[in-house]
Amino acid sequence: MATQLDLILQYAENQLGSSRWHGKCQAFVARCYEAGTGVFISCNSAKISRQRYMKSGTASDLYPPAGAAVYFNGDGEAGKKYGHVALSAGGGILYDPVSTVYKCRLTSSMHNGYLGWGWLGSRPEGASETSAQNTAANAASTAAGTSSSAKKEITTVLVKASSGQTGVRTGEFAAEIKARDKVNVFIQNGDAVYAPVVVDEVQLTYARDAASVLRFSVVEDGILQLENGCPVAFRYDGKPLFYGYVFEIKRKTGAATQVTCYDQLRYLQNKDSFVYQLSYSDLVRYVAQKYRMKTGEITDTGYVIPTRLEEAPVLDILATAAELTTVQTGGYYVLYDDFGKLSLRPVGSSSAEQVVDVGSAASFSVTHSIDRDVYNRVVVARDNDETGERELYAANDTANQEKWGILQYYERTDEIEEPTLLMQKAKELLKYYNLENKTLAVSGCIGDCSVRGGTAVTVRMPEAQQGVYMICEKAEHTFFANRHTMDLELSGGGDYV
């Protein structure tokens, strides 16, 4: 008689070559499980599925047992936001739903970083708990000319060999030319500091927990020595707004040279591997030390995150630490570069110097959504090995369930045993997720240099009696010789938005 695992794998096999699952990787794995267990596990994305079901300490296991859901960071912007998941066939082989469903090796299909594996809901009948005991895994492994063996859990990341020495960045500003205009760009190459002629506007984009981007065009007069990696500083009306490095130079016939610069957070897009048991703030300090970055104000976040093994872009590792801290403490933080210094502060700790008047802006739009990452029921599950029961601890917002219907978040944990702590975790998750997403986009409003990702902004809505308190998610500033405008993406707003 076919087991649940047999039916899961047979369904996946039947989907080989199908393009119906393009962009629907989580739905593919969920339907495979439904074919075997009769239960469809609903998750909005692979990232949410990973947060609920991935087993800790599996990131080093390259031979997940057959039937396991195998999690990755995902490719491109969509992958960064939603993650990616495939189904293990055993022996390091995957059923991978990309443009079409195909079979491949886990090691050749990393999708921007393998994170680990887990059972979607619960282990199917016939599936082995570990890769070493899985018969299907051993068979597939033998066919592929490999063998699986028991592996020790990774507790340390150690550099065993290296070719050459890690370089230390040079070229920091030794001096600055005296500002002569309202808009001032300074570029350093070696010991020389230049103040080039800037053509048209300067664009500066700030976003929460991402590198700031500076774009401008200059006239290359034969004196300016412009190269990738040159340090760049930007000041407007004497205020220091950006310090970073040239990453792209575009030259066209008969046109000014276009330059794109990023601040030091750009280097945290590097993929790395960490094992840590630290608070979010101490992890930021560790990263700064490892990448030889200067630090500014780093607020102590308090909560020490339990031991984690992470292999991903450093910014993604830090984003995960931030989310774990927020769920546990309720505190939100923003990571940014403060004119050459890595800084971490509570969201909203800095405020805009002026009120943003939406009525005088070129355009605006308001969005209310409960479509993604919003839950009014949270269930935390734990398996009781003594009684053989799966215990569920649920926190509800009855009023919101009556308005929106039941939007359920489900998470299984083996790390917490005390019932009161499990119930507390359910309540904390409910507090985090049980909020309608409210966003406001404003374009062409009067510029304010103090507005960046994480800044608290007072917004005056048309016909509103009082200002609306919101948080800036992204600010795109445009500077002209005698004018400064900005486009904003804001969240929050309470009952006024």
N, C-alpha and C positions, 0 to 999 in steps of 0.2 A: 504494500500500500504506500502511495506517495506521501511523503512528509510535507509539512509546511515549507521547509527549505526547498524541497524538490520542486514544488509548485511555483515558488518565488523565482527560482533560477530558470525554470521552463518558460515562464512569462517573459523574463528578460531576454532569453534566447530568441523567442518569437518576435521580439521587437528589433532585432538586428537589422540595420539598414533603414529603419523608419526615421523620417524627419519630423514626425508629429511632436517630438519632445524637445525640439530646438527652443532654448530659452525657458524650458520647464523641467529642469533637472530634478528638483525636489518632488514634483508631481510624478515623474517617472519612477523614482524609488518608492514613493508612497503607493503607486498602483501595483508595483511588483509585490510589495508586502500585502496589499489587499488581496491579490490573487492567491496568496498562500495562507493568510491568516483570516481573511474575511473582514478585516478591520482597516479602514482608511485613516491614516494619521494625517491630519490637516496642519500644514505649516505654510506661512506666507512666503517663506524663502528658505534656501539652504542654510543661510546664516542663522536664522532662528532655530531651525532643526538642529544645527550643530550645538547651539547654546543649550538646548534641552537634552540632547541624547548622546553627544560624543563622550566616550569614556576617557577620563583623565589618564595621562601617561601613555597614550597610544601613538603619539606623533612619531616615535622611532620605530614602530612596527610596520614594516613594508610588506607584510603578508597577512592582511586582515582576514579573518575567517570568512568562508563563503556565506553570502547573505547579509554581510555587514554593510551599513551605509558608510561611505568613505568621503571625508570632508576636505575641502580645499579653500584657499582664499578666493579663488575665482579670477578670471581674466578681465582686464580693462576696467572702466568705470562701473559698469553693471556688476562685474564680479566683485569689486571692492564693496559695493553696496549690498549685494544679495548673496555672495558666496557661491560655491559650487559643490555638488554632491554626485557621486557615482555609486554603483552597486558592485560589491566584491563577488567575483566568481571563485575566489580561492587561489592560493598559490601566487599571490601578487598580481593577478589578472583582474581587470575591471570590465564591467559593462558601463561604458561611458557615454551619456547622452549629450552630444554637442550638436553639430549641424545634423548628423544622423547618429543613431546608436551604433557603437562599434566596440569590439574587444581590443584591449590594449594592456600593456604593462603599467602598473602604478608608477614605476620609476621613470617611464618615458612620457607620462601625462600628468605633470605636476600642477598645472593650472595656477601658477604664481604662488605655490607653496602648499605642501601637504600638511594637514593639521592633526589627523587622527581618524579613528573610526568609532562606531557605536551601533547599537541595535535601535531600529526605528520603533520606539515604544517598548517592546520587550523582545527577548531572544526567541526566534521562531523555533518550533519543534523540529528537531533533526539537526539544528545548527550547533556547532561546538563553540564553547565560550572563548577558547584561545586558538590562535592560528596553528600552534604546534600539534593540536589534537585533531584538526579538521581533515577528514578523509578527502573531501573534494579539493582542499587546498594542496594536500600532498600529491594527489593525482595530477592536478594542473601544474604543480611545481616540477614534478618529474618530467612531464611532457615538455616543459619549457627549458629543461636542462638545469634546474636550480633546486635547492632544497631549503626547507624552512627549519629553523632551530630556535630553541628558547633564547630570548634576549633579555638582558638585564635592563631594568628601567633606567632611563637617562636622568642623572641627577646633577651632572656637571658638563659644561661646555669648555673644552680645553684645546688650545691651538697646539698641535703636535709637530707641525712643520710649516715653514713659510719661506717663500722665495723673496729675498730682498727685505728691506726694512720698511715699515709703514712711514710714509712721508708726513712731515709736519707742514701745515699750510703756512706760506710766507706771503708777504705783500700787504700787510695791514697798513692802514693810513698812518704815515709818519707826520703829516701836516695837511692842512686844508687851505685852499686859496680863499681869500676873503670873499664873502658873498657879494655879488654885484647886482643881482636881479632878484625878483620875487621868487622865480623858479630857478633853482640851482642844482645841477647835476655835477658831481665830482667823480673822476675816474683816475685810479692809480695804476701805473705800470712800472714796476721796479721802484726806484726812488722818486720818480716824477709823478706829480699830481696835476691833472688837467681839469679845466672848466670849459668843456666844449660848447659850441653854439648848438642849442637845442631847437629843432624845427617843429612847429605846430605844438600839440599838447603832449603832456606827460600823463600816463595812466598808471595808477597804483591800485592793486587789488589785494585786499585783506580778506581772509576767510578763517573761520574757526578751525584750529588744530591742523593747519596746512601752511605751506610756505607762501609768503607774500611774493607778489610778482610786480616788477617795475618794467614798463615798456616806454621807450622814447626813440626819437630819431635825431641823429646828429650829422653835422657837416664834417667830413674828414678833410682837413685842410693841409695835410702833409706834416703837421706838427703832432697831432694826436696819434698816439700809438695804442691802438685798440686791439685787444686779444681776449679770447675766452679765458675766464678765470680771473680777470682783473677785478679788484674790489671797486665797488660803486657806492657812493653815498648820495642821498637825495634830501634836500631841505626845501621847504616852502615857507616863504615869509619868515625865514630864520628858524623854523621848527624842524628838528631832525625827525624824519618820517620813515626812512628806509636805509638799511645798510645790508649789502649783499654782494653778489658776484655775477659777472657776465656769463651767460650760458648759451646765448645764440646771437650771431651777427649776420644780418642779411643785407647784402649789397646789390643794388640794381643800377643799371645804366641810367644816368640822368636823374637819379633820385637820391635823397638823403639815406644814410645808413641806418637801418632799423636794429635796435638793440633790445634784447630781453634778458632780464636779471631776476634772480631768486635770492631770498635770504637763506640763512644757514639751515632752516628746516628742510630745504631741498635735499640735503645730504641724508636725511632720515627716511628718504624713500629707499635707501639701501636695504636689501634683504639681509637678515641676520638671524642668529639662533641664540636665545637666552634661556637659562634656568634661573628663576628668581623667587624669592619670598620677601617682598618689600612692599612698602607703601607706594602709592602712585608717585608721590613727590620724591621719594628716595630712588625710584626707578628712573625718573627724569634726571636726577643728579648723576646716577650711574651712567646713563646714556651720554650725558654731556661730557663726563670724564673720559669715557671710551672713545668718543669722537672728537675729543679735544676742543670742546666748545666753551666759550665764556658763558657764565650764568648771571642772571639778574635776580629779581625777587622770585623766590620759589616758596609758595605757601605750603605749609605742612598739611597733608591730607589725612593724616592719622591712621586710618584703617590699613592694616598689614594684610596684603593679599596672600592666600595660601599658596604653597609652592606650585609653580607652573613652568612647563616647558613650552616655549613658543618658537616657531620658525616662520617668519613672515617679514614684510617690510617693517622697519622700526616704528614708523608712524602708526601702523596697524596694531602693533604690540602695545604701544602707548594708549591707543584708542580703546583697546580691550581693557586695559588697567583702569582707564578713566570710567568706563561703563560699570565695571565691577565695584568701583568705589562709590559711584552714584547710587547704585542699587542698594548698597550696604549702608550708606550714610545719608543719602539725600542731597549731598553736596555736588554742585556742578563746577567744573574747572575749565579754563581755557589755556592752551599751550601756544605760545607765540614768541616771535623774535622781537625784542625791544632794542632796536638800533644796534644790533650786534651782540645782544645778550639773550640767551634762552631763558624764558620766564614762564612761570605757572601761577595763575591767580584765579580766585573764584569768579565765575561768570557774573557779570553785573557789578564787579567791584570798582570799575571805572565807568564814569558817566559822560555822555556827550555834553559839550559845552553849550549847545543851542538846541532848541526844540525843532524837530522836523515837522514842517507844515505840509501835510499831504495835499491840502487844497491848492497850494501854489506849485506843486510838482507837475512835471510834464504828463505823467500817467501813474496809476497805481492799480493793484489788484489784490483782493483778499480771498484766501482759501481756507475753508474749514474741512477737516478730513478725519475719519475714523477708519480709513481703509488699510493703513499699514502701521504695525507696531503699536496698536491701541487695544487694550484688554480690560474688561470689567469683571472678569473672574480669573483667579490664579489658582492653579492646583500644583502642589508640590508633593511628589510621590517618593516613598521609601519602601524597599523590600525588607520585610522582617524575616530573617533567616530562621528564627526560633519558632514562629507560628506558621510560616509558609504563606503569609498574607502580604499583599501589596497595600500599604497604608497611604491614604490620600488626605492631605491637609489643604483645605480650600478657603480662600478669602473672596468675598463677593461685594460688589457695589450694586445693591438691588435696584436703586433708583436709576442708575445708568443702564442696567440690564432691561428695565422696563422701557427706556427710551431707544436704545440701540439694538436690543436683542443681546444674546449671550455671546461675548467675544472672549474665548478662553485661551489662556496661556498655560501650558503644561510643562513641568520640568521634573525629571527624576534625579535624585541625588543619593549617593551612597556614603557621603562624607558626614552627614548630620544624623544623629540617632535620637537626640532628646526631642520629644514631641513639642514642647513649648518653643524650642528653637526653630523647628520646622514650620510651626504656625506663624512665628515671627517673620520668617523668611517669606512666606506667602503674603503676609500683609505688606512687607517692604516692597515686594515686586508689584503688588497691586497699586501701591502709592506711586510707583515709578511709571507704570504703563497705563493707568486709568485716567488718561488726559486726552481730550480732543486736540488734534494738531491744528494750530491756528498760525497762518503765515501771512505776511504782508510784503508785497514787492512794490518799491517806490523808485521811479526813475526821474532824473533831471531835477532833483531838489538842490537847494543851496548847500554847498560843501561845508563840512566841518571836519577838520584834520584829526580831531580826537576820536572819531568813529572808526572802529575796526571790529573784527570778529570777537564776540564776547562782551562788547560795550553795551551798557544800559542806555537806551534811547527813549526820550519822551516824545511821543508822536501826537500831533494834533490832527484828529480826524475831522472831515467835513461835518458840520452841524453837531459835533460832540460838545458837551458841556465842559469837559475837562480832558487833560492830556492822557494818552495811553502809554503805559510803561511796557517796553518791549526790549528784546535782546537781539543784537545784530548778529546774524549768521555769516553774512558776506557783505563787504562794502567795496564798490569799485569807484575810485576817485579819479576825476579828470581835471588836470590843472592846465590853465592857460596863463598867459602873461598877466592878465587882469581879471581872471574869472576862475572859479572853482565850483564844480558840480559833482554830485555823487548819485549812484544807483545803489539801493539797499535791498537786502533780503532780511526780513525781521521775523521773529517768532514770539509767541506769547500773546499779550494783549488783553487777557482776562475776558470780561464780558463786553468789552468795547469793540472787539474786532470780530 
